[in-house]
Amino acid sequence: MTQAPKPLLTREIVMRVASAAVLIPVGLGAVALGGVVLKIVTAACGAAAAAEWTRMSTRGTGRPGVWMLYVATALGACAATAVGALGLGPLALVSLGGAAIIFLLARLTGHDAGHMAIGALYVSLPFGAFVWIREAVPDGRAMLFGVLAIVWASDIAAYFAGRGFGGPRLAPRESPNKTWTGAIGAVVCSGLVGLTIARITGADAFHWLTTGVILSVIAQSGDLLESRFKRMFGVKDSSGLVPGHGGVLDRLDALMAAVTAAAVVFWLAPQFAPAISPGAGG
């Protein structure tokens, strides 16, 4: 199946740009400042994502005890950001422990325990990993700025290339609006952003080019994963919190996947991670 090109300027795009004009400075400011400010902003995003997951997972059940799941998943996400700077080991323990508690609460209240446990991990690990990269990884602030630039470039390029050129659908069942044209445009644009980062910092160009391409693929996979979750729960958007984008999960799904993957590389295979300093490679 092929998707026809769509108008590039619509009310939806205007809303997206307006939302981005507010949210991007907040995100960049939190990364720049780090510390308590970063944890507060990240915890707020995690708590909102937790509420969205709980809403989708328990939608239409009509069973009691939903408020406990809302509170527990939000607290789990906040706890993950609180311990994120301590390391991925403590982060994993907190996230898994929170998922176990939420699994039991869901069983006790008659909700789908498996979905809630998966959601607890989904909305805690990425946000804790975000804090860990910023606070514990060498050149963490610059690294996060690089990841943000690549993921945002991937998201923007995929959206406009897909709308502008149309083409074969990438994943008709998960996300009918996504096209191969958009996916390829996202990878190309992210690779160029990686090269730009290397040029600005004097780091290894090939390493950052590769990083840009890989992070784009992971980010788009994260986007498709969240689309699959929404289809599984029978909802169009995770919420209406962010005008033009849907919810926090709709807006951050790609970044959550990319940050988690980057954190794993920094932790388990730092020799493969890109560097910010001249002449430093993997």
FENSULTA-V863322 format. One record per residue. N is the residue number from 1. RES is the residue in three letters. OMEGA is omega in radians with two decimals (NA if undefined). NEAR is the number of other C-alpha atoms within 10 Angstrom. D_FIRST is the distance of its C-alpha to the first C-alpha in whole Angstrom. Layout:
BEGIN
n:N res:RES omega:OMEGA near:NEAR d_first:D_FIRST
n:N res:RES omega:OMEGA near:NEAR d_first:D_FIRST
END
This chain:
BEGIN
n:1 res:MET omega:-3.10 near:11 d_first:0
n:2 res:THR omega:3.11 near:14 d_first:4
n:3 res:GLN omega:3.12 near:20 d_first:7
n:4 res:ALA omega:3.08 near:15 d_first:10
n:5 res:PRO omega:3.12 near:14 d_first:13
n:6 res:LYS omega:3.09 near:13 d_first:16
n:7 res:PRO omega:-3.10 near:9 d_first:19
n:8 res:LEU omega:-3.12 near:14 d_first:21
n:9 res:LEU omega:3.12 near:10 d_first:24
n:10 res:THR omega:3.11 near:10 d_first:24
n:11 res:ARG omega:3.13 near:10 d_first:26
n:12 res:GLU omega:-3.13 near:13 d_first:24
n:13 res:ILE omega:3.09 near:16 d_first:24
n:14 res:VAL omega:3.11 near:13 d_first:28
n:15 res:MET omega:3.10 near:15 d_first:29
n:16 res:ARG omega:-3.13 near:16 d_first:27
n:17 res:VAL omega:3.13 near:15 d_first:29
n:18 res:ALA omega:3.11 near:13 d_first:32
n:19 res:SER omega:3.14 near:15 d_first:32
n:20 res:ALA omega:-3.13 near:17 d_first:31
n:21 res:ALA omega:3.10 near:11 d_first:34
n:22 res:VAL omega:-2.99 near:10 d_first:36
n:23 res:LEU omega:-3.08 near:13 d_first:35
n:24 res:ILE omega:3.09 near:13 d_first:35
n:25 res:PRO omega:3.11 near:11 d_first:38
n:26 res:VAL omega:3.13 near:14 d_first:39
n:27 res:GLY omega:3.14 near:15 d_first:37
n:28 res:LEU omega:3.12 near:16 d_first:39
n:29 res:GLY omega:3.13 near:14 d_first:42
n:30 res:ALA omega:3.12 near:19 d_first:42
n:31 res:VAL omega:-3.13 near:25 d_first:41
n:32 res:ALA omega:-3.08 near:16 d_first:44
n:33 res:LEU omega:-3.11 near:12 d_first:46
n:34 res:GLY omega:3.06 near:18 d_first:45
n:35 res:GLY omega:-3.06 near:14 d_first:48
n:36 res:VAL omega:-3.13 near:11 d_first:48
n:37 res:VAL omega:3.12 near:14 d_first:46
n:38 res:LEU omega:-3.10 near:23 d_first:43
n:39 res:LYS omega:3.14 near:24 d_first:44
n:40 res:ILE omega:-3.13 near:16 d_first:44
n:41 res:VAL omega:-3.13 near:18 d_first:41
n:42 res:THR omega:3.11 near:25 d_first:39
n:43 res:ALA omega:3.11 near:25 d_first:40
n:44 res:ALA omega:3.09 near:17 d_first:39
n:45 res:CYS omega:3.13 near:20 d_first:36
n:46 res:GLY omega:3.13 near:30 d_first:36
n:47 res:ALA omega:3.10 near:26 d_first:38
n:48 res:ALA omega:3.10 near:22 d_first:35
n:49 res:ALA omega:3.11 near:29 d_first:32
n:50 res:ALA omega:3.11 near:31 d_first:35
n:51 res:ALA omega:3.13 near:23 d_first:35
n:52 res:GLU omega:3.12 near:25 d_first:31
n:53 res:TRP omega:-3.14 near:28 d_first:31
n:54 res:THR omega:3.11 near:24 d_first:34
n:55 res:ARG omega:-3.12 near:17 d_first:32
n:56 res:MET omega:-3.05 near:21 d_first:29
n:57 res:SER omega:-3.08 near:22 d_first:30
n:58 res:THR omega:-3.06 near:20 d_first:33
n:59 res:ARG omega:3.05 near:14 d_first:31
n:60 res:GLY omega:-3.12 near:8 d_first:33
n:61 res:THR omega:-3.13 near:11 d_first:35
n:62 res:GLY omega:-3.11 near:9 d_first:38
n:63 res:ARG omega:-3.12 near:11 d_first:40
n:64 res:PRO omega:3.06 near:10 d_first:43
n:65 res:GLY omega:-3.13 near:14 d_first:43
n:66 res:VAL omega:-3.10 near:20 d_first:40
n:67 res:TRP omega:3.11 near:10 d_first:42
n:68 res:MET omega:3.12 near:14 d_first:43
n:69 res:LEU omega:3.07 near:24 d_first:40
n:70 res:TYR omega:-3.09 near:20 d_first:39
n:71 res:VAL omega:-3.07 near:15 d_first:42
n:72 res:ALA omega:-3.13 near:22 d_first:42
n:73 res:THR omega:3.11 near:32 d_first:39
n:74 res:ALA omega:3.11 near:27 d_first:40
n:75 res:LEU omega:3.11 near:18 d_first:43
n:76 res:GLY omega:3.11 near:28 d_first:41
n:77 res:ALA omega:3.12 near:31 d_first:39
n:78 res:CYS omega:3.11 near:25 d_first:42
n:79 res:ALA omega:3.13 near:21 d_first:44
n:80 res:ALA omega:3.12 near:32 d_first:41
n:81 res:THR omega:-3.13 near:29 d_first:42
n:82 res:ALA omega:-3.10 near:21 d_first:46
n:83 res:VAL omega:-3.05 near:22 d_first:46
n:84 res:GLY omega:-3.10 near:29 d_first:43
n:85 res:ALA omega:-3.12 near:22 d_first:46
n:86 res:LEU omega:3.14 near:15 d_first:48
n:87 res:GLY omega:-3.13 near:18 d_first:45
n:88 res:LEU omega:3.07 near:21 d_first:42
n:89 res:GLY omega:3.07 near:12 d_first:44
n:90 res:PRO omega:3.12 near:15 d_first:46
n:91 res:LEU omega:3.14 near:25 d_first:42
n:92 res:ALA omega:3.13 near:19 d_first:41
n:93 res:LEU omega:3.14 near:13 d_first:44
n:94 res:VAL omega:-3.12 near:24 d_first:44
n:95 res:SER omega:3.13 near:26 d_first:40
n:96 res:LEU omega:3.10 near:19 d_first:40
n:97 res:GLY omega:3.09 near:16 d_first:44
n:98 res:GLY omega:3.12 near:22 d_first:42
n:99 res:ALA omega:3.12 near:25 d_first:39
n:100 res:ALA omega:3.12 near:19 d_first:42
n:101 res:ILE omega:-3.12 near:18 d_first:44
n:102 res:ILE omega:3.06 near:27 d_first:41
n:103 res:PHE omega:-3.13 near:22 d_first:40
n:104 res:LEU omega:3.12 near:16 d_first:43
n:105 res:LEU omega:3.14 near:21 d_first:43
n:106 res:ALA omega:3.10 near:22 d_first:40
n:107 res:ARG omega:-3.10 near:14 d_first:41
n:108 res:LEU omega:-3.10 near:11 d_first:45
n:109 res:THR omega:3.06 near:15 d_first:43
n:110 res:GLY omega:3.11 near:15 d_first:40
n:111 res:HIS omega:-3.11 near:22 d_first:37
n:112 res:ASP omega:-3.04 near:15 d_first:34
n:113 res:ALA omega:-3.13 near:20 d_first:36
n:114 res:GLY omega:3.13 near:17 d_first:34
n:115 res:HIS omega:-3.11 near:19 d_first:31
n:116 res:MET omega:3.12 near:27 d_first:34
n:117 res:ALA omega:3.08 near:23 d_first:35
n:118 res:ILE omega:3.13 near:16 d_first:32
n:119 res:GLY omega:3.13 near:22 d_first:32
n:120 res:ALA omega:3.08 near:31 d_first:35
n:121 res:LEU omega:-3.06 near:23 d_first:34
n:122 res:TYR omega:-3.09 near:23 d_first:31
n:123 res:VAL omega:3.12 near:29 d_first:33
n:124 res:SER omega:-3.08 near:33 d_first:36
n:125 res:LEU omega:-3.10 near:26 d_first:36
n:126 res:PRO omega:-3.10 near:28 d_first:34
n:127 res:PHE omega:3.03 near:30 d_first:36
n:128 res:GLY omega:3.11 near:34 d_first:39
n:129 res:ALA omega:3.10 near:28 d_first:38
n:130 res:PHE omega:3.12 near:26 d_first:37
n:131 res:VAL omega:-3.10 near:31 d_first:41
n:132 res:TRP omega:3.14 near:23 d_first:42
n:133 res:ILE omega:-3.10 near:26 d_first:40
n:134 res:ARG omega:-2.97 near:25 d_first:42
n:135 res:GLU omega:-2.99 near:20 d_first:45
n:136 res:ALA omega:-3.12 near:16 d_first:46
n:137 res:VAL omega:3.07 near:19 d_first:44
n:138 res:PRO omega:-3.07 near:13 d_first:46
n:139 res:ASP omega:-3.04 near:14 d_first:45
n:140 res:GLY omega:3.14 near:19 d_first:42
n:141 res:ARG omega:3.13 near:20 d_first:42
n:142 res:ALA omega:3.13 near:19 d_first:41
n:143 res:MET omega:-3.14 near:19 d_first:39
n:144 res:LEU omega:3.07 near:21 d_first:37
n:145 res:PHE omega:3.12 near:17 d_first:37
n:146 res:GLY omega:3.12 near:21 d_first:35
n:147 res:VAL omega:3.12 near:23 d_first:32
n:148 res:LEU omega:-3.12 near:19 d_first:32
n:149 res:ALA omega:-3.12 near:17 d_first:31
n:150 res:ILE omega:-3.10 near:29 d_first:29
n:151 res:VAL omega:3.12 near:31 d_first:27
n:152 res:TRP omega:3.10 near:22 d_first:27
n:153 res:ALA omega:3.11 near:23 d_first:26
n:154 res:SER omega:-3.11 near:30 d_first:23
n:155 res:ASP omega:-3.10 near:25 d_first:22
n:156 res:ILE omega:-3.12 near:16 d_first:23
n:157 res:ALA omega:3.13 near:22 d_first:21
n:158 res:ALA omega:-3.10 near:26 d_first:18
n:159 res:TYR omega:-3.05 near:21 d_first:18
n:160 res:PHE omega:3.09 near:21 d_first:19
n:161 res:ALA omega:3.12 near:22 d_first:17
n:162 res:GLY omega:3.14 near:29 d_first:14
n:163 res:ARG omega:-3.05 near:22 d_first:15
n:164 res:GLY omega:-3.04 near:16 d_first:17
n:165 res:PHE omega:-3.11 near:15 d_first:14
n:166 res:GLY omega:3.09 near:20 d_first:11
n:167 res:GLY omega:-3.11 near:19 d_first:8
n:168 res:PRO omega:-3.14 near:19 d_first:6
n:169 res:ARG omega:-3.11 near:21 d_first:6
n:170 res:LEU omega:-3.11 near:21 d_first:9
n:171 res:ALA omega:-3.02 near:16 d_first:10
n:172 res:PRO omega:-3.08 near:14 d_first:8
n:173 res:ARG omega:-3.09 near:12 d_first:11
n:174 res:GLU omega:-3.07 near:18 d_first:14
n:175 res:SER omega:-3.02 near:18 d_first:13
n:176 res:PRO omega:-3.10 near:15 d_first:9
n:177 res:ASN omega:-3.10 near:19 d_first:11
n:178 res:LYS omega:-3.10 near:24 d_first:11
n:179 res:THR omega:3.05 near:27 d_first:10
n:180 res:TRP omega:3.10 near:19 d_first:11
n:181 res:THR omega:3.10 near:23 d_first:13
n:182 res:GLY omega:-3.13 near:28 d_first:15
n:183 res:ALA omega:3.13 near:23 d_first:16
n:184 res:ILE omega:3.09 near:19 d_first:17
n:185 res:GLY omega:3.13 near:22 d_first:19
n:186 res:ALA omega:-3.14 near:31 d_first:20
n:187 res:VAL omega:-3.13 near:26 d_first:22
n:188 res:VAL omega:-3.11 near:20 d_first:23
n:189 res:CYS omega:3.14 near:24 d_first:25
n:190 res:SER omega:3.07 near:32 d_first:26
n:191 res:GLY omega:3.11 near:25 d_first:28
n:192 res:LEU omega:3.08 near:18 d_first:29
n:193 res:VAL omega:3.07 near:25 d_first:31
n:194 res:GLY omega:3.09 near:27 d_first:32
n:195 res:LEU omega:3.12 near:22 d_first:34
n:196 res:THR omega:3.09 near:16 d_first:35
n:197 res:ILE omega:3.13 near:23 d_first:37
n:198 res:ALA omega:-3.14 near:23 d_first:38
n:199 res:ARG omega:-3.11 near:14 d_first:40
n:200 res:ILE omega:-3.04 near:10 d_first:41
n:201 res:THR omega:-3.09 near:16 d_first:43
n:202 res:GLY omega:3.14 near:15 d_first:44
n:203 res:ALA omega:-3.08 near:20 d_first:42
n:204 res:ASP omega:-3.04 near:22 d_first:40
n:205 res:ALA omega:-3.10 near:20 d_first:37
n:206 res:PHE omega:-3.12 near:15 d_first:35
n:207 res:HIS omega:-3.13 near:19 d_first:36
n:208 res:TRP omega:3.04 near:27 d_first:34
n:209 res:LEU omega:3.13 near:21 d_first:31
n:210 res:THR omega:3.12 near:16 d_first:30
n:211 res:THR omega:3.12 near:24 d_first:31
n:212 res:GLY omega:-3.13 near:29 d_first:29
n:213 res:VAL omega:-3.09 near:23 d_first:26
n:214 res:ILE omega:-3.14 near:17 d_first:26
n:215 res:LEU omega:3.09 near:26 d_first:27
n:216 res:SER omega:3.12 near:32 d_first:23
n:217 res:VAL omega:3.13 near:22 d_first:22
n:218 res:ILE omega:3.14 near:21 d_first:24
n:219 res:ALA omega:3.12 near:28 d_first:23
n:220 res:GLN omega:3.07 near:24 d_first:20
n:221 res:SER omega:3.08 near:16 d_first:20
n:222 res:GLY omega:3.08 near:19 d_first:22
n:223 res:ASP omega:3.13 near:23 d_first:20
n:224 res:LEU omega:3.12 near:20 d_first:17
n:225 res:LEU omega:3.13 near:17 d_first:20
n:226 res:GLU omega:3.06 near:23 d_first:22
n:227 res:SER omega:3.09 near:24 d_first:18
n:228 res:ARG omega:3.10 near:16 d_first:19
n:229 res:PHE omega:-3.12 near:18 d_first:22
n:230 res:LYS omega:3.11 near:20 d_first:21
n:231 res:ARG omega:3.12 near:15 d_first:19
n:232 res:MET omega:-3.13 near:12 d_first:22
n:233 res:PHE omega:3.09 near:17 d_first:24
n:234 res:GLY omega:3.11 near:12 d_first:22
n:235 res:VAL omega:3.13 near:13 d_first:23
n:236 res:LYS omega:3.12 near:11 d_first:21
n:237 res:ASP omega:3.12 near:19 d_first:23
n:238 res:SER omega:3.01 near:25 d_first:26
n:239 res:SER omega:3.07 near:21 d_first:29
n:240 res:GLY omega:-3.02 near:13 d_first:29
n:241 res:LEU omega:-3.08 near:16 d_first:32
n:242 res:VAL omega:-3.10 near:17 d_first:30
n:243 res:PRO omega:3.12 near:16 d_first:29
n:244 res:GLY omega:-3.08 near:18 d_first:26
n:245 res:HIS omega:-3.04 near:22 d_first:25
n:246 res:GLY omega:-3.13 near:16 d_first:26
n:247 res:GLY omega:3.12 near:19 d_first:28
n:248 res:VAL omega:3.11 near:22 d_first:30
n:249 res:LEU omega:3.09 near:28 d_first:27
n:250 res:ASP omega:-3.06 near:22 d_first:24
n:251 res:ARG omega:-2.98 near:18 d_first:26
n:252 res:LEU omega:-3.06 near:21 d_first:28
n:253 res:ASP omega:-3.13 near:24 d_first:25
n:254 res:ALA omega:-3.13 near:26 d_first:24
n:255 res:LEU omega:3.13 near:27 d_first:28
n:256 res:MET omega:3.13 near:25 d_first:29
n:257 res:ALA omega:-3.09 near:25 d_first:27
n:258 res:ALA omega:-3.13 near:26 d_first:28
n:259 res:VAL omega:3.11 near:27 d_first:32
n:260 res:THR omega:3.12 near:19 d_first:32
n:261 res:ALA omega:3.13 near:18 d_first:31
n:262 res:ALA omega:3.14 near:24 d_first:33
n:263 res:ALA omega:3.12 near:22 d_first:36
n:264 res:VAL omega:3.12 near:14 d_first:36
n:265 res:VAL omega:3.13 near:15 d_first:36
n:266 res:PHE omega:-3.06 near:17 d_first:39
n:267 res:TRP omega:-3.01 near:16 d_first:41
n:268 res:LEU omega:-3.08 near:10 d_first:40
n:269 res:ALA omega:-3.08 near:12 d_first:40
n:270 res:PRO omega:3.12 near:15 d_first:41
n:271 res:GLN omega:3.12 near:12 d_first:42
n:272 res:PHE omega:-3.12 near:13 d_first:38
n:273 res:ALA omega:3.10 near:20 d_first:38
n:274 res:PRO omega:3.12 near:25 d_first:38
n:275 res:ALA omega:3.13 near:23 d_first:41
n:276 res:ILE omega:-3.06 near:22 d_first:42
n:277 res:SER omega:-3.14 near:13 d_first:45
n:278 res:PRO omega:3.04 near:14 d_first:46
n:279 res:GLY omega:-3.14 near:11 d_first:46
n:280 res:ALA omega:3.13 near:12 d_first:45
n:281 res:GLY omega:3.11 near:17 d_first:42
n:282 res:GLY omega:NA near:11 d_first:41
END
